[in-house]
Amino acid sequence: MKHIAIIGAGASGLFLAKQCSGDDRLQVFVFEKSKNVGTKLRASGGGKANIFNDNITPEGYNHPDFARHLLQKVTPDILRQEFERVGLRMITDEEGRVYPMSQFSRTVVDILCDNLAPNVHLETEHEVKRVAQKDGFWYVDDCPVPFDHIVFASGTTANMILQNRKHYNAYLDSLGLKINNLQPSLVGFKIKDYPKILSGCRVHVIASLYHGDTLVHREPGEVTFKDDGISGIVILNLSAYYNRLDDKQNCSIELNFLYQDEDYDVNQHLAKYHSLKGLLHPQLNDLYEQRPFDVKKFRLEIDEPYDLAFAQVCHGGIDIAEVDDHFALKRCPGIYVMGEMLDMDGVCGGYNLFFAFASALIVFENL
Ligand SMILES: Cc1cc2nc3c(=O)[nH]c(=O)nc-3n(C[C@H](O)[C@H](O)[C@H](O)COP(=O)(O)OP(=O)(O)OC[C@H]3O[C@@H](n4cnc5c(N)ncnc54)[C@H](O)[C@@H]3O)c2cc1C
């Protein structure tokens, strides 16, 4: 009989616990610092939880080679089968994004938590502060159980209130791991000299991230203008590519407001109607009348990303070179790391939950 400790009952921890449930080779203890489990999973996808994507590509992640390798072992089809096996019905939209049929994230949490077999022990309101090795076993805080394996599944500080951050994964301190700086990802940007007149406006655009004059990434989607910057899924995705840049100075976002009518001659329109009122969102037109701009190439200079508290995930975390193919720490045999604690982040569309679940599946297969 092997004893396993899972630290964190979020997406990856709960998925692993469910895999282990009823496996008579294993006694599993899940430690969760909060009163509730699966908090981020519940918040995911605007409460609908976009749990993975049928069209997932390695390039959507910050480490495409690592993702390519993982996708050879765990495909979206395999994940779908695993969820179907535990009774979750799913729907897929035209972009390949997969949601629970209920369109309610709590369904996923309930499915993972309900009817866990007696070999899985869930302890909430236990924040793990220390892990230590003695006589070939691992120990968690003052828990007397000698563990054969510990699985780190504690996520990151993205989207947490500031006060909680100082406690972030303090139990990692003694292990000497390479941990890359945590930066907000899937987050909006504050903009220099921001045209506040646009606040509240939402429009479909093609958005392009530039570093100087070099195009970094371009994609279509809806942009939302906030009080001091911009957000919306297309902008969150640009933030993932922004984080991959070593030098983040001199970055800007270019918006094409006319991409659905690319060949339309704006100058002729202006000559004929003396305004862009019939062409643009009213707030964009108000701005144009104050300060004319190129409606196919509207440049906004990035000041900085919004705070981690507004980010969906973190870029950074435990360096992927610290783990082997099975997500085991190379320098601490017996310990596995999964989900967002690793320096792996993906774009919107189910990439991050896919990684959390897929890494848990690989860990389970190696326990
Ligand atoms: C608003 C929002 C929307 C999102 N939408 C989507 C989406 O639609 N699709 C998608 O793919 N991704 C989405 N994500 C990202 C996704 O939710 C995360 O990437 C995913 O939940 C990470 O799973 P995890 O298991 O690594 O960590 P988490 O789910 O964050 O779980 C970590 C758990 O560990 C606990 N913990 C931390 N430290 C300790 C400790 N010391 N002791 C005990 N317990 C501890 C935490 O309380 C938490 O319960 C979204 C994120 C947010 C914030």
The ligand as a Tripos MOL2 file, in Angstrom:
@<TRIPOS>MOLECULE
LIG
   53    58     1     0     0
SMALL
NO_CHARGES

@<TRIPOS>ATOM
      1 C1        -11.2590   33.8490  -13.3410 C.3       1 LIG1
      2 C2        -10.5480   32.6560  -13.9550 C.ar      1 LIG1
      3 C3        -11.1030   32.0590  -15.0750 C.ar      1 LIG1
      4 C4        -10.4360   30.9610  -15.6650 C.ar      1 LIG1
      5 N1        -11.0090   30.3400  -16.7310 N.ar      1 LIG1
      6 C5        -10.4010   29.2830  -17.2920 C.ar      1 LIG1
      7 C6        -11.0210   28.5360  -18.3390 C.ar      1 LIG1
      8 O1        -12.1800   28.7760  -18.6980 O.2       1 LIG1
      9 N2        -10.3040   27.5160  -18.9120 N.ar      1 LIG1
     10 C7         -9.0430   27.1790  -18.4970 C.ar      1 LIG1
     11 O2         -8.4410   26.2640  -19.0730 O.2       1 LIG1
     12 N3         -8.4620   27.8210  -17.4600 N.ar      1 LIG1
     13 C8         -9.1030   28.8390  -16.8430 C.ar      1 LIG1
     14 N4         -8.5250   29.4650  -15.7630 N.ar      1 LIG1
     15 C9         -7.2460   28.9560  -15.2550 C.3       1 LIG1
     16 C10        -7.4590   27.6790  -14.4360 C.3       1 LIG1
     17 O3         -8.5460   27.8510  -13.5350 O.3       1 LIG1
     18 C11        -6.1980   27.3290  -13.6430 C.3       1 LIG1
     19 O4         -5.1050   27.2700  -14.5380 O.3       1 LIG1
     20 C12        -6.3480   25.9980  -12.9250 C.3       1 LIG1
     21 O5         -7.3810   26.0720  -11.9600 O.3       1 LIG1
     22 C13        -5.0460   25.6030  -12.2370 C.3       1 LIG1
     23 O6         -5.2620   24.3950  -11.5780 O.3       1 LIG1
     24 P1         -4.2720   23.9600  -10.3940 P.3       1 LIG1
     25 O7         -4.7800   22.6780   -9.8860 O.co2     1 LIG1
     26 O8         -2.8780   24.0410  -10.8540 O.co2     1 LIG1
     27 O9         -4.4250   25.1080   -9.2970 O.3       1 LIG1
     28 P2         -5.7250   25.6400   -8.5210 P.3       1 LIG1
     29 O10        -6.9650   25.2180   -9.2230 O.co2     1 LIG1
     30 O11        -5.4840   27.0800   -8.2970 O.co2     1 LIG1
     31 O12        -5.6800   24.8580   -7.1460 O.3       1 LIG1
     32 C14        -4.6670   25.0440   -6.1770 C.3       1 LIG1
     33 C15        -5.2570   24.7160   -4.8190 C.3       1 LIG1
     34 O13        -4.1940   24.6030   -3.8530 O.3       1 LIG1
     35 C16        -4.5880   25.2440   -2.6640 C.3       1 LIG1
     36 N5         -3.3670   25.5840   -1.9260 N.ar      1 LIG1
     37 C17        -2.4420   26.5290   -2.2450 C.ar      1 LIG1
     38 N6         -1.4330   26.5010   -1.3670 N.ar      1 LIG1
     39 C18        -1.7160   25.5250   -0.4680 C.ar      1 LIG1
     40 C19        -1.0510   25.0140    0.6850 C.ar      1 LIG1
     41 N7          0.1250   25.5110    1.0720 N.pl3     1 LIG1
     42 N8         -1.6350   24.0180    1.3960 N.ar      1 LIG1
     43 C20        -2.8400   23.4850    0.9980 C.ar      1 LIG1
     44 N9         -3.5070   23.9340   -0.0900 N.ar      1 LIG1
     45 C21        -2.9510   24.9280   -0.8200 C.ar      1 LIG1
     46 C22        -5.4050   26.4270   -3.1550 C.3       1 LIG1
     47 O14        -6.2610   26.9330   -2.1200 O.3       1 LIG1
     48 C23        -6.1680   25.8100   -4.3160 C.3       1 LIG1
     49 O15        -7.3980   25.2310   -3.8980 O.3       1 LIG1
     50 C24        -9.1830   30.5280  -15.1380 C.ar      1 LIG1
     51 C25        -8.6550   31.1430  -13.9950 C.ar      1 LIG1
     52 C26        -9.3360   32.1810  -13.4040 C.ar      1 LIG1
     53 C27        -8.7530   32.7950  -12.1630 C.3       1 LIG1
@<TRIPOS>BOND
     1     1     2 1
     2     2     3 ar
     3     2    52 ar
     4     3     4 ar
     5     4     5 ar
     6     4    50 ar
     7     5     6 ar
     8     6     7 ar
     9     6    13 1
    10     7     8 2
    11     7     9 ar
    12     9    10 ar
    13    10    11 2
    14    10    12 ar
    15    12    13 ar
    16    13    14 ar
    17    14    15 1
    18    14    50 ar
    19    15    16 1
    20    16    17 1
    21    16    18 1
    22    18    19 1
    23    18    20 1
    24    20    21 1
    25    20    22 1
    26    22    23 1
    27    23    24 1
    28    24    25 2
    29    24    26 1
    30    24    27 1
    31    27    28 1
    32    28    29 2
    33    28    30 1
    34    28    31 1
    35    31    32 1
    36    32    33 1
    37    33    34 1
    38    33    48 1
    39    34    35 1
    40    35    36 1
    41    35    46 1
    42    36    37 ar
    43    36    45 ar
    44    37    38 ar
    45    38    39 ar
    46    39    40 ar
    47    39    45 ar
    48    40    41 1
    49    40    42 ar
    50    42    43 ar
    51    43    44 ar
    52    44    45 ar
    53    46    47 1
    54    46    48 1
    55    48    49 1
    56    50    51 ar
    57    51    52 ar
    58    52    53 1
@<TRIPOS>SUBSTRUCTURE
     1 LIG1         1 GROUP 0 **** ****
